[in-house]
Amino acid sequence: MDPYSAEGELINIHNHFHQGQYQEVVDFDVSSLSPENALPAKVLQLRARIALGQAQDVLDEVKGAAEPELTAVRALASQALGRDEEAVKTVEDLLAGNADAAENATVQVVAGTVLQAAGKSEEALALLGRHQGSLDAVSLIVQIHLQQNRNDLAVKEVAAARRWAQDSLLVNLAESWVGLRLGGERYQQAFYVFEELAQAPATSSVRSLVAQAVAELHLGRTEEAQAALDQALKKEPGYAEAIANLLVLSVITGKNVDDLTATLRKADEKHPLLVDLAEKSELFDKAATKFKAKVAA
C-alpha cells in the first residue's frame, strides 16, 4: 500500500507537510508507525525542521548518517545555511556513488529540491523524471516547469497525474499553481482550493493564507487579500512571503512601501522580489543615462 494514500500510515503527516504546517509535522507521533515508514516520516520531520529555521540542528543530527535519504537531507540543510556548493557536491556524490539512490523516491525529491534551488533545473528534472508514481516528484516537476515559464509542460504534468492520483492534495495544489499562471476562470478555481486550506482550522497555515491572498490579488479583491495577509503575519510576523505580498498589495493600492521594503530586507535580504527590484532599478539607471540632457559648455 502507498503510505501516502488515503489509507496509508503517512497520509496525515504528509498532508501537514504540504499544507505548510511544519510544527505539526515535527510534533507528529511516529511511535506507532510500521518499520518501513519510520524513515520516510523522519525525513518529513527533518525537512519541516529545516523549514522552521533549524537547519544547523538538522545538519548536526544527520552528519555521518549512512542512509541515502539522510544524506540528501544533509545536503538540503547545508543549502539552507547558504552552502550551495557543498550541498550540490553532496548530492552529486550521492547519486554517483550509489546506483540505487537515483531510484529512491525520497532521494529524488530532496536531491531534486537542492539541484533546482542551485539553478540546476535540467539535472533536477532528469532525476525527478525517474519517479514511479511519486506525487511529491510531480509537484516539484510542476514548480520547475512554471519557473521555466513552460506552462504547457506544467499543464501536461498535472493532467497526467490527475488520471492516476484523482483528488489528492498535491494534485489539487499543483493544479492551483498552474491555474494562477494561466489566469482567467482558473484564478477562481485556485482560490477555492487555497481558501479551503487557509480557513479550516485543521489545515490553516501562514503558507496557505499567503496562497489565498495571492489568488485574491489576481481576482482584484484587495481588501480580502489584505485580510488574509494580516492573518498570516499575525501567525508569523517575520514570514518573508507574507511581507513580500503585502508590499505588492501596497504598491497596487498606492501606499508607500519604504517601511515594508526595509522589513522584507530584514526578513530575507536575498528575497527574489528584492533581487528583482534591484536588477530593474539598475537597468533603469543605465537606460536613464542615455537620455540625460546635454548641457553646452
Buried (B, 14 or more C-beta within 10 A) or exposed (E): EEBBBEEEBBBEBBBBBBBBBBEBBBEBEBEEBEEEBEBBBBBBBBBBBBBBEBBEBBBEBBEEEEBBBBBBBBBBBBBBBEBBEBBBEBBBEBBEEBEEBBEBBBBBBBBBBBBBBBEBBEBBBEBBEBBEEBBBBBBBBBBBBBEEEEEEBBBEBBEEBBEEBEEBBBBBBBBBBBBBBBEEEBBEBBBBBBBBBBBEEEBBBBBBBBBBBBBBBBBEBBEBBBBBBBBBBEBBEEBBBBBBBBBBBBEEEEEEBEEBBEBBBEBBEEBEBBEEBEEEEEEEEEEEEEEEEEEEE
